[in-house]
Amino acid sequence: MASGVHIIDLKACADERPVYQVLLAHAHATVSLFSFGATLQSLTLDLPGFARRDVVLGYPDWRTYQKTFDFSGNAYMGSIIGPIAGRLGRASIPWKDGSWSFEPNEGVNLLHGGRNCFSNHNWKIKSIAQAPYPSVTFELEEKEKFNLPGRLNCQVTYTLMEMEIQIQIETMALEDTIANPTQHGYFNPNGHQGSVLAAQTFVFTEKYLELNREKLPSGVLLKISENSDPNEPLLLSEFVQYPHVDTAFLLNKKQRQARLIAADGFQLQFSTNQPIFQVYIGGEVAFQGKEGQVYHRHSGICLEQQAEPDAPNHEHFSDIYLNKGQAKINSLTIQFEQ
């Protein structure tokens, strides 16, 4: 494929807007995105010395992503999560002199923004750029409120650089409100057809959040006993909860806070400006993946860059409230330089 940005009109509509597939490409990488959910569908890499591979789990068409919201076991594959990632206890937050309640979608709690969320809306293509690097910016219309106490605008920009992809999520408060979005891609450096357990996962962390039976933070930070040297990363396979991990790790490094190494030595490195990687190796999904793949619970790993889950309900967690006119940027960089 020729280098640059390529837009494909999928001849369908969602939320009264056309659905598009956007391809960002250069000699060594191709990124496929859907406007529905601002979704990262694939990241195909062809680097010298390594077999060509797609390192992102995904579905073959945008309608499958749409159908997943009819099922309680939705994996939110590759989409932008929001307006609030993770869980909110009792689907409620302190708000000014009282509280604000959301419609729960996981028992009495809220998960990943609820039924009306960033992931199941069709985003508008706001802009594209061919230079200096292929880039696209998706935007959610200002009219969307998502049951928040105040409206916000959200834009996500995907940029394919020489040896990395940069993802920037910017939320702007149009009124006093709250936001904690994330990118929810599932990765496997061996390729999306394999098992992520055949890869090594490293996270630069010393502590993680204790969870209760509802997978909500208790507020307590636990020391990782398996990691004796704070200057060295945690090898995830040595963590007591591995391989069924759904854990918020507090990051202690400014760059390259996580690394995935394939069986053949191929590497992906992850950097974020957020304090937490919510690391998830999860359950099976209801639909066939790309190339007819049947994804299993160890097919990929999700590294959700975000503030602490349930942050508004814990005084010592991050502040995810926004005042009118205030902007918040959540960034994730995935490097594949060898």
N, C-alpha and C positions, 0 to 999 in steps of 0.2 A: 504494500500500500504506500502511496505517495505521502511524504511528510506533510504535516499540517492538520487542520481541523476539517472534518467531513461530517455533514449533517444529513441524516436520512429521515425523511418524513414517513412515519409508519402508518399513515392513512387511517388514523384512529383518533378518537378524542377521549379525554378524561377531564372531569371538572370543567367542561365546556371549552377546553383548549386542546390543540393538536398535541399528540405524543410524538417525541422525537428520540432517535438514537444519535448520539454524538460520538465520533471517533477522533481521538487525539493520537497522532502517529509520528514516529521517526524511524530511523534505520534499525534501532534495537528494541523498540517497544511500541505496543498499541494498546490504548486504553479505550474501553467501550463503556458508555454511560447511557442511561435512560433518563428522560426528563421526569418520568413517573418516579417519585421518591428521591429525585436527584441521585439515582442509584449507580454505584460502581458495579458493573456487570462482569467485567473481565480486565485483567492486566496480563497481557501476553508479552513475554520477554524472550529475546533471541540474542544472547550474549556469547562472545567468543569463548570457546572452551566448554560450553554447557549446552545440553539439549534444549531446544525450544520448549517453553512451557507457559501455561496459563496458571497464575498463582492465586487467583481469586475464585471462590465458589460462587456460582450464580445459576440463574435459570435461563433457558434459551430465548424467551420472549418476555415483553413487558407485562402481558396479560397474566402470566403466571404469578408475577410479583403482586399484581392486584388481587388475584384469587386467594393468596395466602392470608389475607385479612378476614376471610370467612372461617378461619380455623384458629382455635385457641393456642395451638402449638406453633404459631408463626415465629420464624427465625429472624425476621427483619433483615433478610439477606442483602448486604451491600448498601442499604439505604441510609439516608440521613435521619437520625433519630431526634425527635424533639416534639414540643419545645423543651421537655425535661427528660433527659436520659435516666435510665435506671428506675428504681422504685421510690415511691413516696408513701410513707406509712399513713394508713387510713385515708389515702387520697386527699390529704389536707396539708395546708401550710399556714404558718402565722402570717397574717396580712394586716399591716397597719394596727388598728386598735382591736382587731378581731382575728378572724381566720378566713381562708378561702378554700372551698371544696371543689374537687374535680369529680368527674364520673369515674368510679373505679372500674378496672378491667382485669384485675387479678385478685379475686376474692374481694376484700374490702380495700385493697391497695391499688395504687396507680403504677402501671409499668410502661415505660417508654412513651409517655405522653397520652396514652389512652387510645380509644377507638378513632378519635378525630385528631390525627397527628401529622407531623411532617412527612412520614414515610408513605402514607397512603393518599398523598396529594400530587397532582401533576404540576411540576414547577415550570415556570416560564424561562425560556432562554433570554437572559438579559443582554449578554454580549459574548462575542468570541474574539480571539486574537490569534493571528498566525505567527506573529513575531513579538518579542524575541524567541518565545516558545509557544507551542500550541496550547491554547487555554480556552476554557468556557466558564461562564458564570451563570448559574441558575438562581432564580429568585422566586420567593413566594409572595403573592399579592398582599398588599397591606390590608385588604378587607378581611383576611383570615384572622380569626381571634383564638381559635383552639381552646375555648373555655378558660382562657387566661384572665387574670384580673385587669390586664391592659394589653392593647394591641402591640404587635412588634412586626418588624420587617426582617426577613432572613435571606441571606445570599450565601451561596457556596460556590467557590471557585476551584476547579481542578486544573492544574498546570503540569504538563509533561515536560520536564527538563531533561538534560542529557542523560543523567543516570539516577533520576529520582522523579517521583510524582509528589507534588505539593497539593494539599487539600486545606482550604481555609474557609471556615464557617464564620460568618459575621452576622450577629444579631443586633438590631438597632431598636431601642425602645421608643415607640411612638407615643406611649403613655407609660406611667409607672407599671412595671410588670416583672416577670421572672423568666429566666432561660438558662438551660444547661444542655445544649445539643451535643451530638457526637456523630462520627462516621462509623457505621456498623458492618464493615466488610469482614468476611471470613477468609483467612489466608492459609496457604499451604505452600512452602517453598519447593516441595517435591512436585507440585502440580496438583490441580484440583481433583484429579482422578485417584490420588493416593490417600495415605493416612498421615495425619500430622504427628502421630506418635513415632513415626520413622524419622522425624526431624528433631533437632535440639532447639529448645526455646530458652532464652536467657532474658531475665528482667532485672534491671538495676533497682533493687528495692531492699529494704531492711524490715519493713513493717506492712501489715495488712489490716483491714477492718474486720473485726469480729462481727459475725452475723447471727441473728436469731433464727428460729424455725421458719419464719416467713421470708428469709433471705434479706432482712432489713438490718442495717448496721445498728449495733448496740450502742455505738459511740466510743467503744474501746479500741485502741490500736494495739495489735499483738506483734511481738517481736518474732521474726522468722528464725527459728533455731537452726534450720538447715543451712543457713548462710552465715558462716563464722567470720568472714572477712567483709566488712562494709565497703571496701574498695573493689570488690569483685561482684559480678552479677549472680543472681540466683538461677541455678539450673532448675527449670520448672519441674522436671521429672523427679527431683529430690524433695519437692514440696509434699507435705503430708496428704493434701487433698487430691493430688494428681492421680489419674488423668481427668477426673470429672470436676474440673475447676470452674467456679463461678465466683471470683474473688477480686476485691478492690485492693490493688497494691499501691502503696504510697511511693512515688518515684523519688529517687535521691540523686539524680544526675540531670544535667542541663540538656544534653544531646544524646541521641542514640540510646534511648532508655530501654529498648528491647531489641532482640536479635533472633531471627529464625535461620537455622542452618540446615539445609537439606542433606540427604544421605550422600550426595555427590559433592558437597562442599559449597553449593550455591547458597547465597545469603541475601536476606532482606533485613534492613535495619530501620527501626521506627523511632522518630523523635516527635515530641509534642510540647506545647507550652502549658499543658494542663497538669494538675497535681497527681492525677490518678490514671492508671490503666486498669479498667475492669476487664479482667482476663476470663474468657469463657470458652470452654470446650464443651459443646452441648449435645442436645438430643437429635434424633432423626427428624427429617422433614417429610412433608406429605407429597411433594411433587418431584418429578425427575429433574435432575440438573442438566447443565449443558452437556452436549455430546452423549446424551442418554445415561449419564451417571446417576446412580442411586446413592445419594449421600448418606453416610452413617454418622454416628455420634462423634467419631474421631476424624472426620474428613477435613476439618479446618479449625483454626483458632481465631477468635475475635479479640482484638485489643481496643477496647472502647476508651478513647481519650476524653476525660471529662472531669468535672468536680466530683466530690464525694456523693454517692447516692444518698437520697433523703437529707441532703445538706440543710435545707431550711429548718428542719426539726432538731438540729444539733448546733448549739451555740459555737462550738470550737471548730466546726467544719467551714468550708469556703462559703463566701457570700455570693449567691447567684441571683440576687435581686438587681434590677436595673431601674434607674430613675429615667424619667422622660428625657429623651435626647441622648442617653448614654448608650455606647456601643460596647460589645464584647466580641473578641476574636478567639476562636478555637482553631488551632492549627495542628496538622499532622503531616509529617514528611516521611515518605517511604523510599529508602535508598536501596539501589540494587547494584551499586558499584562494587567491583571485586578488588 
